[in-house]
Amino acid sequence: MSTKRPSARQRLLETADRLFYAEGVHAVGIDRIIEEAGVAKGSLFYNFSGKDALVAAYLEGRHQRRRERTEHHQAAFSDPVDKLLATFDALDEVAHLPTYRGCPFANASVEAATGSAELAALESFRGWLREMLLSLAVEAGYADPEGVADRVRLLYDGAVANAQLDSHPEAVRLAKELARTVLESSPRT
């Protein structure tokens, strides 16, 4: 029984995902990705127009996985308040991984040029997060859903940063507790 080898595209994406997240988009060169993926240089340009396209695909994959993980944790609940809190459970899952290095979108955009794939991916992710939290706050009937969503997002961002910067994954649990306090104390219509 033979095992089918992943496609060159898949190997490039898996290698880019591992290296870009661990070491940084700007620190890892294309030649290293090609070598570690075990593909020919032409495979990169056949599957992607260059490093920017590979970076965009890497970040899109990260976004998709973050969205799916969050939706998976939220699916256990019907109450929008519980779904807001489940957002922290999805983050907690990754913050406890030994490979956790914070927000891949913020990390990639640190040295990015205006109009870059990195900034576009960051904007897309942040837009999704903002809209998801706002939608749930509206559904929960908060009198000031934007204010509630902003507070929850600030706690989420703080948990992401603290879990990385201080190697403190328990920050996510603390942020969830604070979010619960915000949600319980915020007036509803």
Secondary structure as UniProt FT lines:
FT   HELIX           8..23
FT   TURN            25..27
FT   HELIX           30..37
FT   HELIX           41..47
FT   HELIX           51..74
FT   TURN            75..76
FT   HELIX           80..95
FT   TURN            98..99
FT   HELIX           104..109
FT   TURN            110..111
FT   TURN            114..115
FT   HELIX           117..139
FT   TURN            140..141
FT   HELIX           145..165
FT   HELIX           170..185
//
